[in-house]
Amino acid sequence: MVGFDPRAQGVPLSAHEAALAGSAAGTVTRALISPLDVIKIRFQLQIESLSSTTPGGKYWGILQAALRIHSEEGLAAFWKGHVPAQLLSICYGAVQFATFERLTKLVHDKTILDSQTSGVHFLCGGLAACSATVACQPLDTLRTRFAAQGEPKLYRNLPHAVSAMWRSEGTLTFYRGLSPTLIAVFPYAGLQFFFYNVFKRLLASHLATGKSEENLKSLLCGSGAGMISKTITYPFDVFKKRLQVGGFEEARVHFGQVRHYRGLADCVSRMTKEEGVRGFFKGLSPSLLKAALSTGFTFFCYEMFLDVLRELKKDRQR
């Protein structure tokens, strides 16, 4: 089970091994869900006036958006920003799961609390995600910029993007959108680990304990946890994306209207006036589909890679 559990059977693993499993899980999951991520980001950045009686945006449905992106930019467009996104997944997965394992172990060693309770998982999961967010925010900003740009591209590749952003906008531009990210990531990740723990306990008495059943349980619990936590915290993801493309208007003009926000409060205020509260949930459909697949596969792959590492460690000890 995710998190340090003194009752778990088998070979114990270190935080470094948890980081390796987390990185591998993030890499596999990112490759699978990249198209949904690109579609979600395009919806989130789309400006549509409240006064408009007809859809004013370029995209208005998942299928329509997918077909239009494919016809205008080609199949490769669904993996735009995949290099920084993969680096983000590797870094984020490693920091998040290693920190989570360390924190749950610390709770067990230093307190009288049970490290496997849902409340402990909420707290440790939220703190672990905050650590990973601060460490990986520049990669997240780069991923958003690449996914947001159409044709012709403003950034040719990752080194060019880093150089151009640093020269024209300064170092702090890599941390655009950090405040809404940190506000949202604690409850989002905390709720992911919380509901994952709750669902696994609920399913424990309904599914057999064979390896294939455990893997299926991880996938189902992760998917449910991802959808619930994403819905609750979704508006902050929209605010983050809007702030991350500030100073990037040149590459966004042919997508429709563009905005420049002075900060989080200005972003929330202007979106409320211009697009209404429904604007906070733009791209929710592809995002929920992505959250179900992403969280489900992340926990599934993480537990699978942990099992592989335990078997390898057991073989070495023989």
Secondary structure, DSSP 8 states (H G I E B T S, - for coil): --S--TT--S----HHHHHHHHHHHHHHHHHHHHHHHHHHHHHHT----TT-SS--SS--SHHHHHHHHHHHH-GGGGGTTHHHHHHHHHHHHHHHHHHHHHHHHHHHHHSSS-TTSHHHHHHHHHHHHHHHHHHHHHHHHHHHHHHH--SS-S--SHHHHHHHHHHHH-GGGGGTTHHHHHHHHHHHHHHHHHHHHHHHHHHHTTS--SHHHHHHHHHHHHHHHHHHHHHHHHHHHHHHHHHHTTT-GGGTGGGS-----SSHHHHHHHHHHHH-GGGGGTTHHHHHHHHHHHHHHHHHHHHHHHHHHHHHHHHHH-
